[in-house]
Structure formats: structure tokens, C-alpha cells
Amino acid sequence: RLRQIDFSADADAPLYPGMQMPIEDISTAKRILLVGSNIRKEQPLLGLRVRKAWQGGAKIASINAMDWLFNFDLEANAVVAPGLLPFALAQVLRALCDLKAVDIPTDLSSDFLEGASEFMGNEDCRKTAQMLSDETEGALIVLGQSAISHPMYSCIEQLARFIAELSGASLAILPPANSAAAYLAGCLPHRSANGADVENPGLNARQMSHNPRAAYLLYNVEPSKDMADGMHTAQAMENAGFVVSFQSFAEVPEYVNVALPLAAFTENAGTFVNCEGRVQHSRAAVQPMGEARPGWKILRVLGNLFNVPGFDYVTISDIIDETSPDTHEAELDAGAKSRPVPCVKKHAEREQGHFELISDPAIYAVDATVRRAAALQSTADAVGTNIGLNPADMDALELMSGAAVTLRHDLHRVYANVVSDPRVAPGSVYFPAGSDIGPSAAFGAEVRIEREVEATK
């Protein structure tokens, strides 16, 4: 959950994030709503199934902060600034309630609905609601990376559940990588293996970076590129008294005091759990190089040195037996309980030069391995080195494409060139996480764009 910043719904979260619809059924779905999702790049194999559904006549709608290039047509396409995304979704819910002649859920506050009023006449929201009101089976609502990284993720998730219940749709929450397995293994501050509660909950990723610790242990993480708020996290690492890094690559950041060589995932046995709960065990393809060791072995030795109980595993099978479900299918529960959607005031009008940040990482910037793959970095999907602005915002700032600018967030800054990008929602700036030119801030953060000559005065 390194790219997540809203953890307010942790207590009600499902056993693991996943899909309520079998993967194979996506290909025959009739209605699909993508919320904060560039599914073609975030989940390419699922994206192909969405395309197949479209080829079979499915209607697809999207609510995003970027006008992503999909390989299927959209029935409706609402492109809004990050802060407006929950309100656009709330308007879809309100329009759907009108079409179904039912009352709006009481969990939605009047202030929240007032914020949604901006989209009252929005044609894309109306078309999305009309699409979802169809009584045919096979509807799916997908929450992607932007939704999960959103500062109001708990609101978005609850709104999506309301809409799913009202429209008869299944809900799919699609976090990155092997997240379902991490949930089941207990890699959470408030739960142990298989969802059991813990007596003394720990801190989530955002709390650890925004409330700096004296020491950090990094497990295959490059904080400035892998965390939701790379700017603040990088500073927390630099200010820490001691940092230990488990890593597979030779580059060691200056703030790291001890680097322990970590076997790559291909050199280690393990477990993968996909979004429908299918458990797949893997064996090491090759032996680790040099002094690298599988992560569980390094952790076991450290646990023994500190005399911590529960570190007596001899083989990886011991760990799998304790943390994996008994069957080959991990059961996905119904998920979050009904809870009030918090009253969050819609952002005020911003000063000129102030924008909301879109920081979704590119497909080949999501982890340390692909960021170092020369072949991948030579493709069109390589990690970007420019800042993208909507053409209208470029004109308002009197900026030419390629101009040198400074991106500011709090006391942090990044220098880059700005380009005109019509995919970006008005009032937003696109600077993907994982870039070599500097760390990005959290999705939806307020940032400022300045000409470089102004920034250096």
C-alpha cells in the first residue's frame, strides 16, 4: 500500500482487495465503469478482456483525471481534476437514484451532495448513470490506481459500493503487484495472517513517512519513487538516524547505513494471489547471486538476533503453511460495511499557477526492476521526464511547450520541462512517480508551476 494515502476505512476493509466477478467473465460483461483506472497499462491482461467485452457489444464509461488512450470506445468519458473525481462519482450515484426512483443513501452528507451539484448537468455523468441503469446482467465497476491513491479513496470506494448495489454490478478493486497476497500474509499494521486482528496496531505507510521515525527498514523499496508522496518520504529517510535497506541492485542511496543483498523474485520461492483470489505458488528459477539471500531468510536471522518470538521457520513451506489459505482459492468477503461518506469540502478556486497533481507511475516505472530494464525504457511507455499541462493552462501561464519550469510542493521542488498535454484535466498537472528527475508528491496534492527564471530569483 505504498502508493495509498487514505487509510480511514481500514477497519471495514475486505480481507484483501480483489474482484467480485471471475476474471473470465469480464470478457462477456455488458456494462463497465472505470474509475481512476488506466486499465490498459495498469492491468494489461484485464485490459484485453475489457477490449474483448467492448468488441462483443459492451458499453464502457470512464471517470478519470487523465484522458487515457484506451483501445476501446467509451460511452461516456468524464475527465476531471483529482479533487473533483469523488463528486463526479457522487453525481452518477444521484442520477442513478433518480432513474431507479429510489432515495439517495442517507450516508451521503448534504455538503458532499452540494459539491456534486457542479456536475448536475454533466452529460458524461448522465450517460454513465443511464448505462448502469440497464437491467442486463454482467456489470462491473473498476477502481484503479488513481482511485486507490486518491486522498478521498474511502469516499470513492463507498460511492462505488452504493452504485454497485443499486445497479447490480460487481466491484473490482485493483491495487498494484501482489497486493492480495500481502493482505493475506498479514503485511498490514492492523491485521495478521488471513485477516486476524492484532492487539497493538502499527503505523501505515503514510504515517511512517509523515511522522518521521528514528530508524527505517526498507524492503525492496526505493522511497522517492515507490511511495505515494516521494518528496516527503525521501526527506524522512535523509533525516532518519539509521536506515537499513534490503535491495537487489547495487546503487545504495546516501542515507542508507546498511544495505543487505536481497534475492530477486525470480531467485526466491513464494506465493502469488491474483485479484480473484487464486493462489499460485512459485519456485526459484535460479540460485541467488553472490551473497544475496531470500528476504524471509534475512528477516529470520534478524528476528533471532533480536530474540523476537515467531522467527523459527526452517523452510519457506513453514511460512506458506502459516500464511496461505488452506485451498487454492482465497475467499473474498463482501467487503466494507456501510459507513458514512465523510463531508469533505470541495477545493476552493486556486490561484494562477496552482494545480492538482496527477502522479500515477508509468507502466515501466512501478518497481526497481522495470526502471532498470534498458529495453523497456527505450519504449514509448518509458518513464517520463516532462511535466504535462492542459493546453488551456499552458496558455493561461503563457508557457511554450518545452519551457523550463519548477514544480513546487511545500518546501520541495523539482526542475523539469513542461509540455502541452491535452490528456490532462484542466487545473491539473501530470508528473508521474518513478521519474529520474526527482520525486513526485501524492496524487491530488496542491503544487505550483513557476518559470525557472522566477524560481531562481
N, C-alpha and C positions, 0 to 999 in steps of 0.2 A: 504493500500500500504506500510505496514511496512517493507516488505522484498524487496522492489524495490529501486534501486539506480539511475537509469537513467530516468529522468523526462523531457528530452529535447523535447519530442513530445507531451507534454500536450495540447498545443494549438490546435492540429489537432486530438486529440484522439476522439474515438466514444463516444456516450452517456454513454455507460458502456461496459466493456469487456464481450464478450459472443461468441455465435456461430451463424454462418450464415446458419447452417444446423440444422433442427429439430433433437432433441435427438434420436427419434425413427429411423431416417434414418441412424444413424451410424451403426446399425446392418446389413444394406444391402449395405453399402459403398463398393466400389471396389478397391479404392486406398487410403491409409492413410500414411501420413508422420508425424512422431512425432519429434518435435524439442525442445530440452531441456525439455523433459517430461518423467517422470516415471509414466505414466498414471495409471498403476495398483495400485499404492499406493497413488498418489495424488488425483485421482478421481476414486475410485474403481468401482462405478456403470457404469461409462462411459468405464472404462477398460474392464468390462464384455461385453459391447456392441462391443468394438473393437475385443475382442476374438470371439464373435459370427460372426462378419463380416469375420474374418480370417477363421472360420470353414465353412463359405459359399463361400470361394474361394478368398477373398480379399488379395491383396498384401500390405504389410506394410513395411515401411522403417523408420529408426531412425537416428537422429544426436544428440548425447549426449556426455557429459563429463564423464559419467559412463556407463559401460556395464550392464545396469539394467537387472534383471531377469524377463522377461515377460512370460506370459502364452500363447504365440503365437509365431510363427516363423517369422523371418524377411527376407525380400527380400534383404535388404542392411542394414548395421549397421556401421555407421561411429562414432568411439569413439575418440574424440579429446580433447585436453586441452581447458579449458574455453575460453582463448583468441583467439583460432583458430575457435571456433564454427561459428561466422559470416562469416568467409572466406570460410569454408566448404559449408555453405549455398549459398554463392555467386557463388561458383563453380557449384553447382547444377543449379542455375539460368543460368549461362553461357552455360553449357552443354545442358540445355533445349532450350535455344535460338538457339543453333546450330541444334538441332533436329527439331525444328519448322521452321528453316530457317528465323528467324527474327533478327532484330538488338538488341543488348544489351541495356537496358534502359539507356538513357543519364544521369539519375540521379546518376548513379554509377560512381564514380571518377576513373581515371586511377590508382591512387595509391591504391585504395581499390581493384581493379581488380588484380593489381600486387600481393597484399597479397594473393589473392585467387589462384594465379598460383601454389602455393605449392601443391594444390590438383588437378592439371591439369590431372594427370594420376591416380587419386584415383578411384579405382574400385567401391567403395561404392557410391561415388558421381555420377559416371556414371550410375550405376544401378538405383539410385534414380531418376535421370532425365529421364531415359528410362521408368521407371514405371509411372511417372507423364505425360509423353508424350502420353500415351494411350488415345484414344478419348472417351472411355466409360465414362458414367456419374457416379456420386457418388464418387467424390474425396474429401478428407478432409486433411487440414494441421492444426496440433495442436501445439500451443505454450504453453508449460507448465511452471512449477515453475522456472526451471533453466533459461529459456529464459527470463521470466519476471524479474528475479533477476539479469540478466546479466548487466554488466556496459555498454554494447552496445545494450541494448534492443531495442532502437528506430531503429537501423540499422537492427536488426533481424526481427522486425515487418515489416519494409518496404520491405525487401527482400522477406519475406513470402507473402506479398500482391502482389508483382510483379509475383512471382511464381504461386500464386493462380489465378491471372488474365490470365496468359499465359496458364495454364493447365486446366482452367475451374473448379478449386477446390474451395470449401468453406473454410473459415478460422475460426478457433476456438481459442480464447484466454481464457485460463482457470486459473484465479487467485484463491487464496485460499478463503475458507469460503464464507461469504455472501457479497462478493465484489460488485456484481451488484447492490444490494440494497443500499449499502453505496454510490455508484456513484449517483444513482437516488435521494437519500436523500440529496445530496449536501455535503457529507463528503470529500470535496476537497478544496484546497486552492484557486482555480481559478474559481470554479463554485458553484452555489447554487442548490436548489432542481430542479430536472428534466433538468439539463444541462444549466440553465440560468447563464450568465456571472456575475461576481461580480466586483464591481467598484475598490476595493482595494484588490488584491490577497494577500494571506498569504504565508507562507512557507510550503514546502513539508517536509516529514518525514526526509529525509537526511539532508536538510538544517537546520532543528531544532537540529539535533544531532551533525553536524559538525561545526555549528556556534552556540556555546553554548548559551542558554538563561539563564536569571537570575532566572526564575521560570518555572516549568513544571506542567501540569495537565495530569496525566496518566489515561486513561480509559480502564480498564481491560487489561493492558499491563504489561508484565514483560520485561523491555527493553533489558536486557542482553541476553534473549532467543527468544524474538519475533521480534526484529529489524534485518534488513539486516546486519548491522555492529554492533553486540552486544558489541564488545570491546570498540569502541569509544562512543557508546551510554551510556554504563554503567559509563564511566568516566565523561560524560557530566552530568549525574544525580548526581554523587558524588560531582561535583564541583558547582552545582546549589545552589542558596541561599535558595530556597523554592520549595518543591515538594509535590504535592497533588496526592494521588492515590485512584482511585475508584477500589475496588477489592473485590472478592468474597471469598478469602481464608485468613486465619489468619496470615500467615507469612508476616511480614512487613519488607521490606529492611531498612537498617540503614539510607539510605539517604532520606527516606520518612518522611516528617514533619507531615503530616496529612493523615490518612487513613480513607476513607469513605466506609462503608459496602455496597457493590453492590449486588443486587439480581442476581442470576444466570439466564441464558437464559431460563431455564425451569420455573422460577418463575416470568416471565415477558411476557406480550403480545408483539407482534412485527410482522415484515414482513420479509419474505424470498423471494428473487428473484433468480431464477436459471439461468443457463448460456444461456438459450434460451428466457429469459425474462418473464417467467411465474411467476406471483405474487401470493404468498401464505401467508395469514395472520394466525397467531397463537395466541392462548390464553394461559394464565399462567396455568400450570398444577397444581401447589401448591402455597400456600402463602409463601412469603419470610420469612426466619428465622430471629428471633431476631430483630435487628434494621436495617437490610438490606432493601434497597428500590430500586425500578426500576431506572435505570440510568437517564431516562428522567425526573423523579421527582426531583432527586438530582440536575441536571442541571437547572431545572426551578427555584428551590429555590435560587441557587447561582446567576442566572441571575437577579432575583428580588432583591437580596441583593445588587447587583452592579448597580441596576437601568438601566439594559440593555434592550432596546426595543425588542419585539418579544418573550418574555418568559411568555406569558399569557395563556398557554394551561391548560385546566382543566382535560381533559381525553386524553388517548392515541389516541382516534379516531380523536381528533382535529389535532394531528400531522400527522396521516395517511392520512387524507383528504388533507393536505397541501403538503405532500411529495410524495405520491404514484401516479402512473399513474391512469387515470380515468377508465381504463379497466383492465381485468385480464391478459393482455399481454402488456409488455413494448416493444415498437417497437425499434429494434436495427437498427441504421442507417448504411450506407455503411462503415463508419469508416474514417480512416485517409485519408487526401488528399495526393496527390503525393508530395513528398518533396525529396530533395537531400539526398542521403546516405552519411553521413559525412566521410571525409577522416581520418581514424584512422590508424596510423602506426601499423603494426603488431609488437608484442613484440619482443625485441631483445633476443638473446640467454642468458639464465640465468646462474649465477654461480652455482657451485655444492652446493647442499643443499637448493637452492631457488626453490620454486614451486608456482603454481597457486592453489588457494583454491577452493574446491567444498564444499559448506556449506548448501546444501539443508537439511531441517529438516526431520527427520524420521516421519512416519505417526502418531506415538503416542508421538510426541514432538511439535505439531503445536500450542497448546494453553495450558493455565494453567490447564484446566480441565483434559485433557487426560494425561498430565505429572504427575498428582497426582492419576491416576487410577492404583491401585496396580495390578489388573488383567491384564491390558494392558501392564504394564511394566514388566510382567513376560513372555511375548511372545517373539518370535524371532524378532519381529518388534519393540522392546523396544528401547529407546534412547541409542545410543552407547556411550561407554566410551573410545574407542580407536581411534587412528589416522590411516587411511588407506593409504598405498603407493603401487604403482605398483611394482611387483616383480623385474623388471629391475632396478628401482630406489632404491629399498632396497639393491640390490647387489652393485650398484654404491656407496652407502654410507656405505657399509659393515655393515649393520644392520641386526640383527636377529629378527624374529617375537617375540613380547613381550618386546622388549627393551624399556627402559625409555628414553623419549626424551622431548625436549622443542619445542613448536610451537611458533614462534615469528612473530609479525606483528607490525611494527613501534616500539613503546615503550611498547607494550603489550605482554604478554606471557601466555601460558597455558602448564601445565605439564601433560603428558599422556604417555601411552604405544603405540608403533607403531606396526601394523600388516601388513603382506603382503596381498594385496587385488587386485586380477587380474582384478576386475571390473573398477579400477581407470585408467583413461587415463595417459599415460606416461607424466611426467613433472607436474603432479598434485598431490594434497594431499586431502584426504577426511576427513573432520572434521565437522560433521553435527551440525547445530544450535540447541539450546534447550538442550544441554548436561549439566549435573550437574557438570562436572569437570571444566567448565569455559565457558565464552562467546566466540563465534566464530567471525570471521571477515566477510566482504562482499564476496559474490560469485565472484570469479576471482581475489581476492586480492593477492598480492605477499606476500608469507610467507616464513619463513626459518625453516628448521628442524635441530636441534642440539642434539647431545647426551647430556644427562643430566649432565654428568661429565664435558663436555665442557662448558655448560651453567652456571655452578656454579663456574667456575674459577674466 
